[in-house]
C-alpha cells in the first residue's frame, strides 16, 4: 500500500480566509480523519490569501478512490459547504518525504 501525500494550496476569496480555515478545521478535518486520511498540517499565508495544507492516505484504496469516497459521503453533503464560495483557485501536488 503506497502512501500518497498531497500539498494543497488554495487561494481564498478576499476577507474569507479565517472563515474558511475555521470551517475546514471544524467540518472537513473530522470527516477526512474518519475516512483514514492524515492531515500533516495547515498554514495561512495572509499576505497572499493562501490556505496551505498537507493530506496523506495510505490504505487499501488509491488516494483518488478514497478521495471519491470523501466527496460521496453523506456527511460531506450535509456540510452545506461549497468550496467555490470560498476558493478562487486550488492547486494540488503530490509530494514525497525526503527527511
C-alpha positions in Angstrom: 0.0 0.0 0.0 1.8 3.1 -1.1 1.4 6.3 0.8 0.3 9.3 -1.1 0.8 12.8 0.2 -0.6 15.9 -1.4 0.4 19.5 -0.8 -2.7 21.6 -1.4 -2.6 25.4 -1.9 -5.9 27.3 -2.0 -6.3 30.9 -2.9 -9.2 32.1 -0.7 -11.6 34.9 -1.6 -10.7 38.3 0.0 -12.0 38.6 3.5 -12.9 34.8 3.9 -9.5 33.3 5.0 -10.4 33.0 8.7 -13.9 31.7 8.0 -12.6 29.1 5.5 -9.9 27.9 8.0 -12.5 27.6 10.8 -14.9 25.6 8.6 -12.1 23.4 7.3 -10.9 22.7 10.9 -14.4 22.1 12.2 -16.1 20.3 9.3 -13.6 18.9 6.8 -10.8 17.6 9.1 -13.0 15.3 11.2 -14.5 13.6 8.2 -11.1 13.3 6.5 -9.7 11.6 9.6 -12.7 9.3 9.9 -12.1 8.1 6.3 -8.4 7.3 7.0 -6.7 10.4 5.8 -3.9 12.1 7.8 -3.5 15.8 8.0 0.2 16.8 8.1 -0.5 20.4 9.0 -2.2 23.6 7.7 -0.9 27.1 7.3 -2.2 30.6 6.4 -0.3 33.0 4.2 -2.3 36.1 5.0 -0.3 38.3 2.6 -1.4 36.2 -0.4 -4.8 34.9 0.9 -3.4 31.4 0.8 -4.5 28.3 2.8 -1.9 25.6 2.5 -2.2 22.1 3.9 -0.8 18.5 3.7 -3.1 15.5 3.4 -2.0 11.9 3.2 -3.6 8.5 2.7 -2.1 5.0 2.9 -4.6 2.1 2.7 -6.2 -0.5 0.6 -7.5 2.1 -1.9 -5.7 4.6 -4.0 -5.8 8.2 -2.9 -8.2 9.0 -5.7 -10.6 6.3 -4.7 -10.6 7.3 -1.1 -11.0 10.9 -2.1 -14.0 10.0 -4.2 -15.5 8.3 -1.1 -15.0 11.5 0.9 -16.8 13.6 -1.7 -19.6 11.0 -1.9 -20.1 10.7 1.8 -23.5 11.8 3.2 -21.6 13.7 5.9 -19.9 15.8 3.2 -23.2 16.6 1.6 -24.6 17.6 5.0 -21.9 20.2 5.5 -23.6 22.6 3.1 -20.1 23.8 2.2 -19.3 24.6 -1.4 -15.6 25.3 -1.9 -16.4 27.6 -4.8 -18.0 30.0 -2.3 -14.5 30.4 -0.6 -11.8 29.4 -3.1 -10.7 31.3 -6.1 -8.0 28.8 -7.1 -6.8 25.3 -6.0 -3.6 23.6 -6.6 -2.8 20.0 -5.6 0.7 18.5 -5.9 1.8 15.0 -4.9 5.0 15.3 -2.8 7.5 12.8 -1.3 9.2 13.0 2.1 13.0 13.3 1.9 13.7 13.9 5.6 
